[in-house]
Amino acid sequence: MKRFVPVLMACAGLLSSFNASAVDGVIEISSACINFGCMPGDSAGAPVTISQSGSYILTSNLSTTNADTTLIEISASDVSLNLNGFTISGVTTCANTPVTGCSNTGNGIGVDVNNDRVRVYNGNIRNMGNVCLSSTLDHTVNHFHDLTVSECGGAGIVSPSGLISDVLVNRVGGQGILIFIGNTFVKDSHITGNRTEGQLGGVCANNVYQANGSALNCVQMGPNICDGVAC
């Protein structure tokens, strides 16, 4: 069931059922369209559901006050989602470094990816009830990069197979990066202050792991730094 998410921006005039496409066919997603449906195939309320291949871009922050609400769900393959420097956020907060516990947790996910060849990049995901960014299908090949994720109740990023690069994962309630199956490659990233492992599973190189609750557990294919020294 979708849940109502408060509109963060005033809707001037009569808003059509679907948000207009941006330049070059990139479809816009904003807080103003959630209650009406942001594109064909997306019904009113959260999550915003991306069910068609293509390019999408945020044009505002998205937020929820319900820890069980997921904000964006991607069910199509071959999707590019540009967060455009904006923030996807909830109400969860986590205490201490490394994290010792989080409050206002739930089942909500910032971006929930359920298909292949999905790219999510260029923005922030924080304070979600469960995982910040999740990809849970077996054998998916996705690319998550240039992201800051923090203070979510579960892991920061969950990914089976693909590439994670140039991310900051900071102070989440589980693993910084969880690779439960497959060999996702994590590189050029900072993973700090998380409750358990900075990274559990997968392959890692050229990362900094600092002040995480448990030791690093990945196949090292290049140099990594753990708490100021080579891992």
N, C-alpha and C positions, 0 to 999 in steps of 0.2 A: 504494500500500500504506500502510495506517495503521501508525504506529509506537507502541510502548508508551511512555507517559508516566508517570513515577513519581507515585503518589498523594501529594498534599501533606497530606491530612487523613485521620485514621484513620476507617475505616468501622465504625460501631458496629452490631452485630447483623447481620441478613441484609438486605443492600441489594437492593431490587427492581431489575429490568432498566432501568426508566425513572425518572428523577427526577420527583418530584411537582410539579404546577403550583403556582405561587404564587397570591397573592390576585388576584382579578379575571382569572384565566386567563393571567397572565404566567408563562411557563415558566422555571424556574430552571436555570442552568448552573453547576456547581462542579467543583473538582478531584476531588471524591469520586465523581463519576458517570462520569468519562471512561473508565475501564476496563470499564464495564458498558453504556455507552450512556446518553446524557442525556435522550433523548426518542424517541418513535417515529420510525423512519427513520434513527436514528443508531446505527451499530454500535460495538463496543468499540474503544477506542484513539483516538489523535488522527489527524486533526482531529475536533473536535465538528462534526457536519454538521447544519446547519439546512436542512431540505428542505421545510418547510411554512410558509406565511405566518402571521404572528402576532407577538406581543410576547415578548421574551426578556430575561432579566436575569442578570448574574453575581452569585453570592453568595459568591465567594472569588476569590483570585488564581488564574491559570492559568500554568503554566510548563513549559518543556521544557529538557532538557540536550542536545538534538540540533539542530544548526543547520539540518538539512534538514526538520524537522518543522513543519508548519503547525498552528496551534492551533484556529482556528475557520474553517469554510468555510460560506458562505451561498449555497445554490443556489436558494432560493425567492425570488420577488418579494414585495413588500409586507411586509417584515420590519423590526421595530424592535428593535435590540440595545442595551440599556442596560448599560454596563460598571459602573455603580453605584459608581464611585470606585475600583474594583479595577484590578489591573495584569495585563496579558498580557505575558510576557517569555520571552526565550531566553538565550543565552550569548555572543552577539556583543558585542565592545567596539570602540570607535573611538578613535583617538588624535588629539589636538591640536584647535585651533580656529582656522581652519576645519579640518575633518577632513582628514588626509593619508592615512589608511588604516584598515582595520578588520580584526580578527582573528576567527577562528572563524566565518567566513561560510559560507553554504550556500543552500539553496532555500526555507527555511521562511519563512512569512508569518504575521504575527500574526492578522489577520482578512482573509480572501480572499473578496471579494464578487463573485458571478457571476450577478447578476440585477438587475432594475429596482426602483426605488422602495424602496431600503434605507436605513435610518437607523442610524448607529453613533455613539454619543455617551457623554460623562460618564465618562472613565477614561483609562488610560495604556497605551501599547503601546511596548515597548522591547526592545532587544538581540536582535531576531530576525535570522536568518541572511540574509534577503533584505529584502523590503519590509515596513515596519511594517503598513500598511493599503493593500490593493490592490483596485481595481475595474477590470477590464480588458475588460468587454464594451463594444462600440460602442453609442452612443446610450442609455446608461443615465442615469437621473435619480435621483441619490442625494444624501443629505445627511449630511455628517460634521461634527460640531461638539463643542465643549467637550472636546477631547482634548489630551493631551500625548504626542507620539511622539519617540523619541530612540534614538540609537546602534544603528540597524539597518544591516545590511550594504549594502542598496540604497537606493532612495528612501524618503523618509518616508511620503508619501501619493501613490498613483497613482490618478488618476480621469479618466474621459473627459468626462462631462457631468453637471453637478449643482451643488451648493453646498458649499463648505468654509468654515466660519466659527468664530471663537473657538478656534483651535488654536495650540499651541506645537509647532513642529517644530525639533528641536535636535540638531545634530551627528550626522547620518546619513551613510552612505558614498556617497550619490549626490545627486540633486536633493532639496531639501526637499520640494517638491511638483512632481510631473511630470504634465502634462496632455497626453498623447500624441495625442489627437484630441478634437475638440469644444471647448466653451467653458465649462468649469467656472469658476464665479465664486468667487474666494478673497477673503474680507474679514475685517477685525477680528482679524487674526492676527499672531503673531510667528514669524519664520522665521530661525533664527540658527545660524551655525557649521557649515553643511553643506558637504560636499566640493565640490560644483559649484554650479549655480544655486540660489538660494533658491526660485525658481519658474521653471519652463520651460513655457510655453504657457498658454492660458486667459486669463482676465480677472482683474484685481486692483484692490483699492481699500481704503484705510484699514489697510494692513498696515505692519509694521516688518520690514525685512530688514537683518540685521546680520552682518558677518564671515563671509559666505558665500564660497566659492571662486571663483565666477564671477558675472558681472553678471546682474541681473534681466532676464528675457525674458518679458514678458506685456503684454497690452493694458491700459493703465492707464485705468480709468474713474472714478477718484477719486484723492485724494492718497495717496502712499505715502512712507515714509521709508527711505532706503538709507544705512546707516552714518552716521546722524545728520543727514543733509540730505535735502531733497526729491529724489526720484528723477528 
